[in-house]
């Protein structure tokens, strides 16, 4: 479950500063970046997560 992530989707939706604005209210104080989300997905797809079932992994900076 990704949190606010600093991607181009916000600018394409007409709010280019949204990720930074919303990210300021996240406990870590910033939006995530796509690499942080990808690292979590890579882990879930790896053998290291082979015993993980039916879970939601929050990659949201503490929300």
mmCIF file as Biopython writes it, N, C-alpha, C and O atoms, coordinates in Angstrom:
data_model
#
loop_
_atom_site.group_PDB
_atom_site.id
_atom_site.type_symbol
_atom_site.label_atom_id
_atom_site.label_alt_id
_atom_site.label_comp_id
_atom_site.label_asym_id
_atom_site.label_entity_id
_atom_site.label_seq_id
_atom_site.pdbx_PDB_ins_code
_atom_site.Cartn_x
_atom_site.Cartn_y
_atom_site.Cartn_z
_atom_site.occupancy
_atom_site.B_iso_or_equiv
_atom_site.auth_seq_id
_atom_site.auth_asym_id
_atom_site.pdbx_PDB_model_num
ATOM 1   N N  . UNK A ? 1  ? 0.847  -1.166  0.000   1.0 0.0 1  A 1 
ATOM 2   C CA . UNK A ? 1  ? 0.000  0.000   0.000   1.0 0.0 1  A 1 
ATOM 3   C C  . UNK A ? 1  ? 0.895  1.232   0.000   1.0 0.0 1  A 1 
ATOM 4   O O  . UNK A ? 1  ? 1.334  1.672   1.062   1.0 0.0 1  A 1 
ATOM 5   N N  . UNK A ? 2  ? 1.168  1.789   -1.159  1.0 0.0 2  A 1 
ATOM 6   C CA . UNK A ? 2  ? 2.057  2.945   -1.221  1.0 0.0 2  A 1 
ATOM 7   C C  . UNK A ? 2  ? 1.385  4.210   -0.709  1.0 0.0 2  A 1 
ATOM 8   O O  . UNK A ? 2  ? 0.186  4.418   -0.895  1.0 0.0 2  A 1 
ATOM 9   N N  . UNK A ? 3  ? 2.171  5.032   -0.073  1.0 0.0 3  A 1 
ATOM 10  C CA . UNK A ? 3  ? 1.695  6.338   0.358   1.0 0.0 3  A 1 
ATOM 11  C C  . UNK A ? 3  ? 1.919  7.358   -0.747  1.0 0.0 3  A 1 
ATOM 12  O O  . UNK A ? 3  ? 2.149  6.998   -1.902  1.0 0.0 3  A 1 
ATOM 13  N N  . UNK A ? 4  ? 1.852  8.616   -0.389  1.0 0.0 4  A 1 
ATOM 14  C CA . UNK A ? 4  ? 2.097  9.683   -1.354  1.0 0.0 4  A 1 
ATOM 15  C C  . UNK A ? 4  ? 3.507  9.531   -1.903  1.0 0.0 4  A 1 
ATOM 16  O O  . UNK A ? 4  ? 4.480  9.466   -1.151  1.0 0.0 4  A 1 
ATOM 17  N N  . UNK A ? 5  ? 3.597  9.476   -3.209  1.0 0.0 5  A 1 
ATOM 18  C CA . UNK A ? 5  ? 4.875  9.238   -3.877  1.0 0.0 5  A 1 
ATOM 19  C C  . UNK A ? 5  ? 5.134  10.363  -4.866  1.0 0.0 5  A 1 
ATOM 20  O O  . UNK A ? 5  ? 4.231  10.799  -5.579  1.0 0.0 5  A 1 
ATOM 21  N N  . UNK A ? 6  ? 6.361  10.822  -4.902  1.0 0.0 6  A 1 
ATOM 22  C CA . UNK A ? 6  ? 6.752  11.941  -5.758  1.0 0.0 6  A 1 
ATOM 23  C C  . UNK A ? 6  ? 6.945  11.456  -7.192  1.0 0.0 6  A 1 
ATOM 24  O O  . UNK A ? 6  ? 8.043  11.068  -7.593  1.0 0.0 6  A 1 
ATOM 25  N N  . UNK A ? 7  ? 5.850  11.486  -7.955  1.0 0.0 7  A 1 
ATOM 26  C CA . UNK A ? 7  ? 5.877  11.091  -9.364  1.0 0.0 7  A 1 
ATOM 27  C C  . UNK A ? 7  ? 5.242  12.190  -10.201 1.0 0.0 7  A 1 
ATOM 28  O O  . UNK A ? 7  ? 4.770  13.193  -9.666  1.0 0.0 7  A 1 
ATOM 29  N N  . UNK A ? 8  ? 5.232  12.001  -11.494 1.0 0.0 8  A 1 
ATOM 30  C CA . UNK A ? 8  ? 4.657  13.001  -12.397 1.0 0.0 8  A 1 
ATOM 31  C C  . UNK A ? 8  ? 3.130  12.994  -12.409 1.0 0.0 8  A 1 
ATOM 32  O O  . UNK A ? 8  ? 2.514  13.876  -13.007 1.0 0.0 8  A 1 
ATOM 33  N N  . UNK A ? 9  ? 2.518  12.017  -11.760 1.0 0.0 9  A 1 
ATOM 34  C CA . UNK A ? 9  ? 1.052  11.932  -11.784 1.0 0.0 9  A 1 
ATOM 35  C C  . UNK A ? 9  ? 0.399  13.198  -11.207 1.0 0.0 9  A 1 
ATOM 36  O O  . UNK A ? 9  ? -0.667 13.615  -11.659 1.0 0.0 9  A 1 
ATOM 37  N N  . UNK A ? 10 ? 1.044  13.793  -10.216 1.0 0.0 10 A 1 
ATOM 38  C CA . UNK A ? 10 ? 0.481  14.993  -9.590  1.0 0.0 10 A 1 
ATOM 39  C C  . UNK A ? 10 ? 0.492  16.175  -10.559 1.0 0.0 10 A 1 
ATOM 40  O O  . UNK A ? 10 ? -0.494 16.905  -10.657 1.0 0.0 10 A 1 
ATOM 41  N N  . UNK A ? 11 ? 1.587  16.363  -11.265 1.0 0.0 11 A 1 
ATOM 42  C CA . UNK A ? 11 ? 1.669  17.448  -12.248 1.0 0.0 11 A 1 
ATOM 43  C C  . UNK A ? 11 ? 0.675  17.220  -13.385 1.0 0.0 11 A 1 
ATOM 44  O O  . UNK A ? 11 ? 0.023  18.157  -13.846 1.0 0.0 11 A 1 
ATOM 45  N N  . UNK A ? 12 ? 0.565  15.979  -13.829 1.0 0.0 12 A 1 
ATOM 46  C CA . UNK A ? 12 ? -0.384 15.667  -14.916 1.0 0.0 12 A 1 
ATOM 47  C C  . UNK A ? 12 ? -1.823 15.889  -14.480 1.0 0.0 12 A 1 
ATOM 48  O O  . UNK A ? 12 ? -2.693 16.133  -15.315 1.0 0.0 12 A 1 
ATOM 49  N N  . UNK A ? 13 ? -2.084 15.805  -13.168 1.0 0.0 13 A 1 
ATOM 50  C CA . UNK A ? 13 ? -3.431 16.050  -12.651 1.0 0.0 13 A 1 
ATOM 51  C C  . UNK A ? 13 ? -3.655 17.524  -12.332 1.0 0.0 13 A 1 
ATOM 52  O O  . UNK A ? 13 ? -4.723 17.903  -11.852 1.0 0.0 13 A 1 
ATOM 53  N N  . UNK A ? 14 ? -2.650 18.356  -12.599 1.0 0.0 14 A 1 
ATOM 54  C CA . UNK A ? 14 ? -2.804 19.797  -12.396 1.0 0.0 14 A 1 
ATOM 55  C C  . UNK A ? 14 ? -2.291 20.316  -11.070 1.0 0.0 14 A 1 
ATOM 56  O O  . UNK A ? 14 ? -2.457 21.499  -10.774 1.0 0.0 14 A 1 
ATOM 57  N N  . UNK A ? 15 ? -1.665 19.460  -10.253 1.0 0.0 15 A 1 
ATOM 58  C CA . UNK A ? 15 ? -1.125 19.879  -8.958  1.0 0.0 15 A 1 
ATOM 59  C C  . UNK A ? 15 ? 0.344  19.474  -8.839  1.0 0.0 15 A 1 
ATOM 60  O O  . UNK A ? 15 ? 0.656  18.513  -8.136  1.0 0.0 15 A 1 
ATOM 61  N N  . UNK A ? 16 ? 1.243  20.180  -9.505  1.0 0.0 16 A 1 
ATOM 62  C CA . UNK A ? 16 ? 2.646  19.750  -9.510  1.0 0.0 16 A 1 
ATOM 63  C C  . UNK A ? 16 ? 3.316  19.721  -8.134  1.0 0.0 16 A 1 
ATOM 64  O O  . UNK A ? 16 ? 4.264  18.958  -7.949  1.0 0.0 16 A 1 
ATOM 65  N N  . UNK A ? 17 ? 2.870  20.509  -7.176  1.0 0.0 17 A 1 
ATOM 66  C CA . UNK A ? 17 ? 3.485  20.521  -5.850  1.0 0.0 17 A 1 
ATOM 67  C C  . UNK A ? 17 ? 2.797  19.646  -4.823  1.0 0.0 17 A 1 
ATOM 68  O O  . UNK A ? 17 ? 3.153  19.680  -3.645  1.0 0.0 17 A 1 
ATOM 69  N N  . UNK A ? 18 ? 1.814  18.859  -5.251  1.0 0.0 18 A 1 
ATOM 70  C CA . UNK A ? 18 ? 1.005  18.081  -4.305  1.0 0.0 18 A 1 
ATOM 71  C C  . UNK A ? 18 ? 1.829  17.094  -3.482  1.0 0.0 18 A 1 
ATOM 72  O O  . UNK A ? 18 ? 1.641  17.013  -2.268  1.0 0.0 18 A 1 
ATOM 73  N N  . UNK A ? 19 ? 2.723  16.353  -4.098  1.0 0.0 19 A 1 
ATOM 74  C CA . UNK A ? 19 ? 3.489  15.341  -3.353  1.0 0.0 19 A 1 
ATOM 75  C C  . UNK A ? 19 ? 4.278  15.985  -2.215  1.0 0.0 19 A 1 
ATOM 76  O O  . UNK A ? 19 ? 4.319  15.445  -1.110  1.0 0.0 19 A 1 
ATOM 77  N N  . UNK A ? 20 ? 4.897  17.116  -2.471  1.0 0.0 20 A 1 
ATOM 78  C CA . UNK A ? 20 ? 5.665  17.803  -1.427  1.0 0.0 20 A 1 
ATOM 79  C C  . UNK A ? 20 ? 4.741  18.363  -0.342  1.0 0.0 20 A 1 
ATOM 80  O O  . UNK A ? 20 ? 5.051  18.295  0.848   1.0 0.0 20 A 1 
ATOM 81  N N  . UNK A ? 21 ? 3.608  18.916  -0.770  1.0 0.0 21 A 1 
ATOM 82  C CA . UNK A ? 21 ? 2.659  19.490  0.194   1.0 0.0 21 A 1 
ATOM 83  C C  . UNK A ? 21 ? 2.086  18.418  1.113   1.0 0.0 21 A 1 
ATOM 84  O O  . UNK A ? 21 ? 2.077  18.584  2.333   1.0 0.0 21 A 1 
ATOM 85  N N  . UNK A ? 22 ? 1.614  17.332  0.538   1.0 0.0 22 A 1 
ATOM 86  C CA . UNK A ? 22 ? 1.037  16.251  1.328   1.0 0.0 22 A 1 
ATOM 87  C C  . UNK A ? 22 ? 2.132  15.515  2.107   1.0 0.0 22 A 1 
ATOM 88  O O  . UNK A ? 22 ? 1.923  15.117  3.253   1.0 0.0 22 A 1 
ATOM 89  N N  . UNK A ? 23 ? 3.280  15.341  1.489   1.0 0.0 23 A 1 
ATOM 90  C CA . UNK A ? 23 ? 4.387  14.651  2.136   1.0 0.0 23 A 1 
ATOM 91  C C  . UNK A ? 23 ? 4.858  15.317  3.410   1.0 0.0 23 A 1 
ATOM 92  O O  . UNK A ? 23 ? 5.389  14.648  4.296   1.0 0.0 23 A 1 
ATOM 93  N N  . UNK A ? 24 ? 4.676  16.616  3.517   1.0 0.0 24 A 1 
ATOM 94  C CA . UNK A ? 24 ? 5.079  17.333  4.726   1.0 0.0 24 A 1 
ATOM 95  C C  . UNK A ? 24 ? 4.290  16.875  5.949   1.0 0.0 24 A 1 
ATOM 96  O O  . UNK A ? 24 ? 4.765  17.021  7.076   1.0 0.0 24 A 1 
ATOM 97  N N  . UNK A ? 25 ? 3.095  16.326  5.746   1.0 0.0 25 A 1 
ATOM 98  C CA . UNK A ? 25 ? 2.277  15.870  6.876   1.0 0.0 25 A 1 
ATOM 99  C C  . UNK A ? 25 ? 2.497  14.391  7.215   1.0 0.0 25 A 1 
ATOM 100 O O  . UNK A ? 25 ? 1.917  13.881  8.173   1.0 0.0 25 A 1 
ATOM 101 N N  . UNK A ? 26 ? 3.317  13.721  6.446   1.0 0.0 26 A 1 
ATOM 102 C CA . UNK A ? 26 ? 3.659  12.314  6.708   1.0 0.0 26 A 1 
ATOM 103 C C  . UNK A ? 26 ? 4.649  12.288  7.876   1.0 0.0 26 A 1 
ATOM 104 O O  . UNK A ? 26 ? 5.504  13.170  7.959   1.0 0.0 26 A 1 
ATOM 105 N N  . UNK A ? 27 ? 4.561  11.309  8.777   1.0 0.0 27 A 1 
ATOM 106 C CA . UNK A ? 27 ? 5.503  11.267  9.902   1.0 0.0 27 A 1 
ATOM 107 C C  . UNK A ? 27 ? 6.975  11.378  9.516   1.0 0.0 27 A 1 
ATOM 108 O O  . UNK A ? 27 ? 7.752  11.971  10.264  1.0 0.0 27 A 1 
ATOM 109 N N  . UNK A ? 28 ? 7.379  10.832  8.383   1.0 0.0 28 A 1 
ATOM 110 C CA . UNK A ? 28 ? 8.768  10.981  7.950   1.0 0.0 28 A 1 
ATOM 111 C C  . UNK A ? 28 ? 9.044  12.347  7.327   1.0 0.0 28 A 1 
ATOM 112 O O  . UNK A ? 28 ? 10.194 12.676  7.036   1.0 0.0 28 A 1 
ATOM 113 N N  . UNK A ? 29 ? 7.993  13.146  7.122   1.0 0.0 29 A 1 
ATOM 114 C CA . UNK A ? 29 ? 8.151  14.532  6.681   1.0 0.0 29 A 1 
ATOM 115 C C  . UNK A ? 29 ? 8.389  14.743  5.205   1.0 0.0 29 A 1 
ATOM 116 O O  . UNK A ? 29 ? 8.792  15.832  4.797   1.0 0.0 29 A 1 
ATOM 117 N N  . UNK A ? 30 ? 8.152  13.734  4.398   1.0 0.0 30 A 1 
ATOM 118 C CA . UNK A ? 30 ? 8.384  13.871  2.963   1.0 0.0 30 A 1 
ATOM 119 C C  . UNK A ? 30 ? 7.599  12.798  2.215   1.0 0.0 30 A 1 
ATOM 120 O O  . UNK A ? 30 ? 7.194  11.797  2.805   1.0 0.0 30 A 1 
ATOM 121 N N  . UNK A ? 31 ? 7.384  13.008  0.910   1.0 0.0 31 A 1 
ATOM 122 C CA . UNK A ? 31 ? 6.762  11.948  0.126   1.0 0.0 31 A 1 
ATOM 123 C C  . UNK A ? 31 ? 7.781  10.855  -0.161  1.0 0.0 31 A 1 
ATOM 124 O O  . UNK A ? 31 ? 8.988  11.076  -0.060  1.0 0.0 31 A 1 
ATOM 125 N N  . UNK A ? 32 ? 7.296  9.701   -0.512  1.0 0.0 32 A 1 
ATOM 126 C CA . UNK A ? 32 ? 8.187  8.627   -0.917  1.0 0.0 32 A 1 
ATOM 127 C C  . UNK A ? 32 ? 8.686  8.868   -2.325  1.0 0.0 32 A 1 
ATOM 128 O O  . UNK A ? 32 ? 8.179  9.735   -3.037  1.0 0.0 32 A 1 
ATOM 129 N N  . UNK A ? 33 ? 9.670  8.104   -2.717  1.0 0.0 33 A 1 
ATOM 130 C CA . UNK A ? 33 ? 10.098 8.169   -4.112  1.0 0.0 33 A 1 
ATOM 131 C C  . UNK A ? 33 ? 9.850  6.806   -4.752  1.0 0.0 33 A 1 
ATOM 132 O O  . UNK A ? 33 ? 9.765  5.798   -4.051  1.0 0.0 33 A 1 
ATOM 133 N N  . UNK A ? 34 ? 9.736  6.770   -6.061  1.0 0.0 34 A 1 
ATOM 134 C CA . UNK A ? 34 ? 9.388  5.519   -6.738  1.0 0.0 34 A 1 
ATOM 135 C C  . UNK A ? 34 ? 10.331 4.357   -6.421  1.0 0.0 34 A 1 
ATOM 136 O O  . UNK A ? 34 ? 9.893  3.208   -6.385  1.0 0.0 34 A 1 
ATOM 137 N N  . UNK A ? 35 ? 11.601 4.632   -6.193  1.0 0.0 35 A 1 
ATOM 138 C CA . UNK A ? 35 ? 12.554 3.560   -5.887  1.0 0.0 35 A 1 
ATOM 139 C C  . UNK A ? 35 ? 12.195 2.894   -4.555  1.0 0.0 35 A 1 
ATOM 140 O O  . UNK A ? 35 ? 12.328 1.678   -4.418  1.0 0.0 35 A 1 
ATOM 141 N N  . UNK A ? 36 ? 11.743 3.678   -3.579  1.0 0.0 36 A 1 
ATOM 142 C CA . UNK A ? 36 ? 11.355 3.099   -2.284  1.0 0.0 36 A 1 
ATOM 143 C C  . UNK A ? 36 ? 10.167 2.157   -2.432  1.0 0.0 36 A 1 
ATOM 144 O O  . UNK A ? 36 ? 10.116 1.114   -1.780  1.0 0.0 36 A 1 
ATOM 145 N N  . UNK A ? 37 ? 9.226  2.515   -3.275  1.0 0.0 37 A 1 
ATOM 146 C CA . UNK A ? 37 ? 8.074  1.653   -3.521  1.0 0.0 37 A 1 
ATOM 147 C C  . UNK A ? 37 ? 8.534  0.403   -4.271  1.0 0.0 37 A 1 
ATOM 148 O O  . UNK A ? 37 ? 8.120  -0.707  -3.937  1.0 0.0 37 A 1 
ATOM 149 N N  . UNK A ? 38 ? 9.377  0.576   -5.270  1.0 0.0 38 A 1 
ATOM 150 C CA . UNK A ? 38 ? 9.875  -0.546  -6.057  1.0 0.0 38 A 1 
ATOM 151 C C  . UNK A ? 38 ? 10.664 -1.532  -5.199  1.0 0.0 38 A 1 
ATOM 152 O O  . UNK A ? 38 ? 10.585 -2.741  -5.418  1.0 0.0 38 A 1 
ATOM 153 N N  . UNK A ? 39 ? 11.421 -1.033  -4.230  1.0 0.0 39 A 1 
ATOM 154 C CA . UNK A ? 39 ? 12.179 -1.926  -3.348  1.0 0.0 39 A 1 
ATOM 155 C C  . UNK A ? 39 ? 11.239 -2.838  -2.561  1.0 0.0 39 A 1 
ATOM 156 O O  . UNK A ? 39 ? 11.530 -4.020  -2.377  1.0 0.0 39 A 1 
ATOM 157 N N  . UNK A ? 40 ? 10.126 -2.298  -2.104  1.0 0.0 40 A 1 
ATOM 158 C CA . UNK A ? 40 ? 9.153  -3.111  -1.366  1.0 0.0 40 A 1 
ATOM 159 C C  . UNK A ? 40 ? 8.525  -4.155  -2.275  1.0 0.0 40 A 1 
ATOM 160 O O  . UNK A ? 40 ? 8.358  -5.306  -1.872  1.0 0.0 40 A 1 
ATOM 161 N N  . UNK A ? 41 ? 8.178  -3.770  -3.492  1.0 0.0 41 A 1 
ATOM 162 C CA . UNK A ? 41 ? 7.595  -4.712  -4.442  1.0 0.0 41 A 1 
ATOM 163 C C  . UNK A ? 41 ? 8.609  -5.806  -4.792  1.0 0.0 41 A 1 
ATOM 164 O O  . UNK A ? 41 ? 8.259  -6.984  -4.866  1.0 0.0 41 A 1 
ATOM 165 N N  . UNK A ? 42 ? 9.853  -5.410  -5.002  1.0 0.0 42 A 1 
ATOM 166 C CA . UNK A ? 42 ? 10.914 -6.381  -5.314  1.0 0.0 42 A 1 
ATOM 167 C C  . UNK A ? 42 ? 11.058 -7.389  -4.182  1.0 0.0 42 A 1 
ATOM 168 O O  . UNK A ? 42 ? 11.199 -8.588  -4.423  1.0 0.0 42 A 1 
ATOM 169 N N  . UNK A ? 43 ? 11.021 -6.899  -2.949  1.0 0.0 43 A 1 
ATOM 170 C CA . UNK A ? 43 ? 11.111 -7.818  -1.807  1.0 0.0 43 A 1 
ATOM 171 C C  . UNK A ? 43 ? 9.936  -8.785  -1.790  1.0 0.0 43 A 1 
ATOM 172 O O  . UNK A ? 43 ? 10.122 -9.984  -1.581  1.0 0.0 43 A 1 
ATOM 173 N N  . UNK A ? 44 ? 8.719  -8.269  -2.009  1.0 0.0 44 A 1 
ATOM 174 C CA . UNK A ? 44 ? 7.546  -9.145  -2.002  1.0 0.0 44 A 1 
ATOM 175 C C  . UNK A ? 44 ? 7.615  -10.211 -3.091  1.0 0.0 44 A 1 
ATOM 176 O O  . UNK A ? 44 ? 7.096  -11.314 -2.917  1.0 0.0 44 A 1 
ATOM 177 N N  . UNK A ? 45 ? 8.250  -9.889  -4.204  1.0 0.0 45 A 1 
ATOM 178 C CA . UNK A ? 45 ? 8.366  -10.847 -5.300  1.0 0.0 45 A 1 
ATOM 179 C C  . UNK A ? 45 ? 9.543  -11.808 -5.134  1.0 0.0 45 A 1 
ATOM 180 O O  . UNK A ? 45 ? 9.686  -12.762 -5.898  1.0 0.0 45 A 1 
ATOM 181 N N  . UNK A ? 46 ? 10.373 -11.553 -4.140  1.0 0.0 46 A 1 
ATOM 182 C CA . UNK A ? 46 ? 11.578 -12.349 -3.968  1.0 0.0 46 A 1 
ATOM 183 C C  . UNK A ? 46 ? 11.328 -13.581 -3.089  1.0 0.0 46 A 1 
ATOM 184 O O  . UNK A ? 46 ? 10.318 -13.652 -2.389  1.0 0.0 46 A 1 
ATOM 185 N N  . UNK A ? 47 ? 12.236 -14.534 -3.127  1.0 0.0 47 A 1 
ATOM 186 C CA . UNK A ? 47 ? 12.146 -15.700 -2.246  1.0 0.0 47 A 1 
ATOM 187 C C  . UNK A ? 47 ? 12.216 -15.326 -0.764  1.0 0.0 47 A 1 
ATOM 188 O O  . UNK A ? 47 ? 11.765 -16.092 0.088   1.0 0.0 47 A 1 
ATOM 189 N N  . UNK A ? 48 ? 12.776 -14.161 -0.450  1.0 0.0 48 A 1 
ATOM 190 C CA . UNK A ? 48 ? 12.884 -13.737 0.948   1.0 0.0 48 A 1 
ATOM 191 C C  . UNK A ? 48 ? 11.510 -13.469 1.568   1.0 0.0 48 A 1 
ATOM 192 O O  . UNK A ? 48 ? 11.380 -13.437 2.792   1.0 0.0 48 A 1 
ATOM 193 N N  . UNK A ? 49 ? 10.500 -13.278 0.744   1.0 0.0 49 A 1 
ATOM 194 C CA . UNK A ? 49 ? 9.141  -13.052 1.247   1.0 0.0 49 A 1 
ATOM 195 C C  . UNK A ? 49 ? 8.264  -14.284 1.021   1.0 0.0 49 A 1 
ATOM 196 O O  . UNK A ? 49 ? 7.039  -14.176 0.983   1.0 0.0 49 A 1 
ATOM 197 N N  . UNK A ? 50 ? 8.882  -15.439 0.873   1.0 0.0 50 A 1 
ATOM 198 C CA . UNK A ? 50 ? 8.138  -16.642 0.504   1.0 0.0 50 A 1 
ATOM 199 C C  . UNK A ? 50 ? 7.117  -17.092 1.546   1.0 0.0 50 A 1 
ATOM 200 O O  . UNK A ? 50 ? 6.194  -17.836 1.213   1.0 0.0 50 A 1 
ATOM 201 N N  . UNK A ? 51 ? 7.258  -16.662 2.780   1.0 0.0 51 A 1 
ATOM 202 C CA . UNK A ? 51 ? 6.317  -17.068 3.825   1.0 0.0 51 A 1 
ATOM 203 C C  . UNK A ? 51 ? 5.294  -15.971 4.135   1.0 0.0 51 A 1 
ATOM 204 O O  . UNK A ? 51 ? 4.508  -16.099 5.074   1.0 0.0 51 A 1 
ATOM 205 N N  . UNK A ? 52 ? 5.306  -14.919 3.362   1.0 0.0 52 A 1 
ATOM 206 C CA . UNK A ? 52 ? 4.358  -13.813 3.545   1.0 0.0 52 A 1 
ATOM 207 C C  . UNK A ? 52 ? 3.116  -14.128 2.730   1.0 0.0 52 A 1 
ATOM 208 O O  . UNK A ? 52 ? 3.190  -14.359 1.523   1.0 0.0 52 A 1 
ATOM 209 N N  . UNK A ? 53 ? 1.963  -14.134 3.411   1.0 0.0 53 A 1 
ATOM 210 C CA . UNK A ? 53 ? 0.701  -14.382 2.724   1.0 0.0 53 A 1 
ATOM 211 C C  . UNK A ? 53 ? -0.368 -13.453 3.281   1.0 0.0 53 A 1 
ATOM 212 O O  . UNK A ? 53 ? -0.389 -13.168 4.478   1.0 0.0 53 A 1 
ATOM 213 N N  . UNK A ? 54 ? -1.238 -12.990 2.426   1.0 0.0 54 A 1 
ATOM 214 C CA . UNK A ? 54 ? -2.392 -12.224 2.849   1.0 0.0 54 A 1 
ATOM 215 C C  . UNK A ? 54 ? -2.089 -11.007 3.700   1.0 0.0 54 A 1 
ATOM 216 O O  . UNK A ? 54 ? -2.833 -10.704 4.632   1.0 0.0 54 A 1 
ATOM 217 N N  . UNK A ? 55 ? -1.007 -10.303 3.394   1.0 0.0 55 A 1 
ATOM 218 C CA . UNK A ? 55 ? -0.630 -9.140  4.187   1.0 0.0 55 A 1 
ATOM 219 C C  . UNK A ? 55 ? -0.632 -7.889  3.318   1.0 0.0 55 A 1 
ATOM 220 O O  . UNK A ? 55 ? -0.434 -7.957  2.105   1.0 0.0 55 A 1 
ATOM 221 N N  . UNK A ? 56 ? -0.855 -6.770  3.946   1.0 0.0 56 A 1 
ATOM 222 C CA . UNK A ? 56 ? -0.716 -5.482  3.274   1.0 0.0 56 A 1 
ATOM 223 C C  . UNK A ? 56 ? 0.546  -4.845  3.828   1.0 0.0 56 A 1 
ATOM 224 O O  . UNK A ? 56 ? 0.659  -4.617  5.032   1.0 0.0 56 A 1 
ATOM 225 N N  . UNK A ? 57 ? 1.486  -4.562  2.953   1.0 0.0 57 A 1 
ATOM 226 C CA . UNK A ? 57 ? 2.734  -3.923  3.347   1.0 0.0 57 A 1 
ATOM 227 C C  . UNK A ? 57 ? 2.574  -2.419  3.122   1.0 0.0 57 A 1 
ATOM 228 O O  . UNK A ? 57 ? 2.487  -1.957  1.984   1.0 0.0 57 A 1 
ATOM 229 N N  . UNK A ? 58 ? 2.539  -1.674  4.202   1.0 0.0 58 A 1 
ATOM 230 C CA . UNK A ? 58 ? 2.414  -0.215  4.107   1.0 0.0 58 A 1 
ATOM 231 C C  . UNK A ? 58 ? 3.779  0.396   3.839   1.0 0.0 58 A 1 
ATOM 232 O O  . UNK A ? 58 ? 4.693  0.280   4.655   1.0 0.0 58 A 1 
ATOM 233 N N  . UNK A ? 59 ? 3.907  1.041   2.703   1.0 0.0 59 A 1 
ATOM 234 C CA . UNK A ? 59 ? 5.119  1.761   2.335   1.0 0.0 59 A 1 
ATOM 235 C C  . UNK A ? 59 ? 4.676  3.207   2.207   1.0 0.0 59 A 1 
ATOM 236 O O  . UNK A ? 59 ? 4.537  3.750   1.111   1.0 0.0 59 A 1 
ATOM 237 N N  . UNK A ? 60 ? 4.457  3.816   3.380   1.0 0.0 60 A 1 
ATOM 238 C CA . UNK A ? 60 ? 3.764  5.106   3.393   1.0 0.0 60 A 1 
ATOM 239 C C  . UNK A ? 60 ? 4.426  6.155   4.263   1.0 0.0 60 A 1 
ATOM 240 O O  . UNK A ? 60 ? 3.829  7.202   4.511   1.0 0.0 60 A 1 
ATOM 241 N N  . UNK A ? 61 ? 5.617  5.915   4.727   1.0 0.0 61 A 1 
ATOM 242 C CA . UNK A ? 61 ? 6.305  6.917   5.532   1.0 0.0 61 A 1 
ATOM 243 C C  . UNK A ? 61 ? 5.751  7.072   6.929   1.0 0.0 61 A 1 
ATOM 244 O O  . UNK A ? 61 ? 6.034  8.065   7.601   1.0 0.0 61 A 1 
ATOM 245 N N  . UNK A ? 62 ? 4.970  6.113   7.377   1.0 0.0 62 A 1 
ATOM 246 C CA . UNK A ? 62 ? 4.473  6.134   8.744   1.0 0.0 62 A 1 
ATOM 247 C C  . UNK A ? 62 ? 2.993  6.411   8.894   1.0 0.0 62 A 1 
ATOM 248 O O  . UNK A ? 62 ? 2.503  6.498   10.020  1.0 0.0 62 A 1 
ATOM 249 N N  . UNK A ? 63 ? 2.266  6.553   7.805   1.0 0.0 63 A 1 
ATOM 250 C CA . UNK A ? 63 ? 0.812  6.763   7.924   1.0 0.0 63 A 1 
ATOM 251 C C  . UNK A ? 63 ? 0.101  5.458   8.106   1.0 0.0 63 A 1 
ATOM 252 O O  . UNK A ? 63 ? -1.124 5.433   8.225   1.0 0.0 63 A 1 
#
